[in-house]
Amino acid sequence: MTAALTSSTPLAALPRLSASGEEEVLSTEVGSPWANIGIFLVFVGVTLFFVLRASKNNNTAADYYAGGRSFSGTQNGTAIAGDYLSAASFLGIVGAIAVYGYDGFLYSIGFLVAWLVALLLVAELLRNTGKFTMADVLSFRLRQQPVRIAAAASTLAVCLFYLLAQMAGAGALVSLLLGIDSHAGQSLIIAVVGALMIVYVFIGGMKGTTWVQIIKAALLIAGSAIMTVWVLALYGFNFSDLLGDAVDRTGQEALLEPGMQYGLDFLTKMDFLSLGIALVLGTAGLPHVLIRFYTVPTAKDARKSVVWAIWLIGAFYLFTLVLGYGAAAMLNQEDILSAPGGQNSAAPLLAYELGGTLLLGVIAAVAFATILAVVAGLTITASASFAHDIYGQVIKKGKIDNKGEVRAARMTVVVVGILAILGGIGAQGQNVAFLVALAFAVAASANLPTILYSLFWKGFTTRGALWSMYGGLGSSILLIAFSPVVWGAETSFFPEVDLALYPLTNPGLVSIPLAFLLGWIGSKTSTVLEDPAKQAEMDIRSLTGVGAEKASEH
Amino acid sequence: MSSPTATHAATVDYQEVQSRPEFQELKRTHRSFVFPMAVVFLAWYLAYVLLAAFAPQIMAIPVLGNINLGIVLGLAQFLTTFLITAAYVSFSTKALDPKSSAIRHELEAAGVGLPDETPTAADTSEPTPTTPAGGASR
């Protein structure tokens, strides 16, 4: 590595820490951007190979949206983990634990427990009832047009919020890992990530996307497992000693108990409660998670997928607990916070501390792969929702052949990809972390109540669905728009003006019960009765999977 | 439009099937497991979150070395999630799958297919002759 290259590295100034915890300022920089880029390029090469291989058989809508329903439960479960574990869960949670201690751990528990909602109440019934999208299920026994439009609107909203957060995060990650600080440079990288994603999804469809997610999940989980064992080995596999060292090194007794981030006052505690509820109920309403259940041949495989995903995701979050406290014990807090990316740099810095340039390169590449796989999953979901629900079913009234629908889906991919790139560049440097929380809140309030009602409540009606979905979507966005995220606080978009009528930064605490309530009132006040034959059919299909397995035969 | 009733209603009367005791039994068995279990794990999660938010001093009670009650309860959330997952798998394999597949086989024998299958199935079963993916997009 030449001096000219290293001097541009923002991490270059950081002192290298010795294992004993003493600082020894070395002349070496933290990692090498070229190693990071090189390892990432290998990932791109390998995944492109799989995408191209997958593209050979993408003729029908079932191929394009659902990977021909040809994935096994284990494969799909791994892909679900790859879809779900975003850069925010890896860098974000490790960093949050390293800096805020226990409060970071709290996130991961919500993210994991949420899967029980998907396993027990949603996955199999959904797989049995629909074809490609959430809207298929929600509009099954209600009035097609309005319900489909509402479901597609909330799907697109969730995907867009999530996508924007990921793309903006990509910019920050680049400055952290590749040492590119300039606005133009970061924009370029966002464009590259977006273009790659368009290529993957355009060519590979769901099959290609799934392979990207499987490879990424394997890398992410293997990488964090290696680091976890490494950290534990340094402490003789004594977790208590590791915790003790984390407290000693940081000088903060409170690191091991809740409250450092959310314990400030009553409002922050309520905010945490709201977030916790949105996380646990939002996951089973995330459209990019739901669409994955259609990639397997049977409901039994959908069950197997979720079980496998729960094991992988659970193991991963246990790793982040060790890594977070490991970073607190083995790194200096000031170094973490002063590094570009702030607390998000804890995991990469820990990787460098443990395994030097090579491990840092691997972890950096994994972080990129993570963003790429998640945005690809979101994009294919958005494109399926637009092409299948809006274009195919609403505009063309179902009179569309497979060719036409796949063509429409591919065009949507390009449009969504370009929007994501522009949005990502525009959102750079903005505080967009709230977008992920907003996506979960919308999923929990606009999607989950209607999913549960239509699967389990005979008396649910079209009016109930529309009230619940639009009420959940609208109230979430409105509450955010009049929250401290936008107004009056230091980190707001408008810090000087205080128009925050809603005191919390997470809308879930209000919008989720409201959406459940609206669905109930709307149904109770309906004058139009729904077709009991369709209700009976949905009941039977959802529980038995009649006909659904035939989808695997072609 | 997904109106399988148009093509299949003639063969299967879903309301009649719905009212059969074996279907009602399947539905009851399913709900008798998933509903109570969902209430239990959501209540346990909520209790944990409330405890963390409003009673951090309880979470700080030491248990073993530096490991406090908060860490133990947090890990217990992981453990219960894994246990409920395993319990559901064994329950559904033993109690649900035989019941549901009996009804499914009977209905499939009567000719029930995918909802909205008509256009898709027709297209997918005949191998598209020349232009696959790439060609369609150009």
Interface residues (C-beta under 8 A of the other chain):
Chain A: S55 K56 N57 N58 N59 T60 A61 A62 Y64 Y102 F105 L106 I109 G110 L112 V113 W115 L116 V117 L119 L120 L121 T129 G130 K131 D136 S139 F140 Q144 F202 I203 G205 F239 S240 D241 L243 G244 V247 L256 E257 P258 G259 Y262 G263 K269 M270 F272 L273 G276 I277 V280 K300 R303 V307 I310 W311 G314 Y317 L318 L321 Q393 K397 G398 I400 D401 N402 K403 V406 R407 R410 M411 F456 P532 A533 K534 A536 E537 D539 I540 R541 L543 T544 G545 V546 G547 A548 K550 A551 H554
Chain B: M1 S2 P4 T5 A9 Y14 Q15 V17 Q18 F23 L26 K27 H30 R31 F33 V34 M37 A38 F41 L42 Y45 L46 Y48 V49 L50 A52 A53 F54 P56 Q57 M59 A60 L64 G65 N66 I67 N68 G70 I71 G74 Q77 F78 T81 F82 I84 T85 Y88 V89 S92 D97 S100 S101 I103 R104 L107 E108 V112 G113 L114 P115 D116 E117 P119 T120 A121 D123 T124 S125 T128 P132 A133 G134 A136 S137
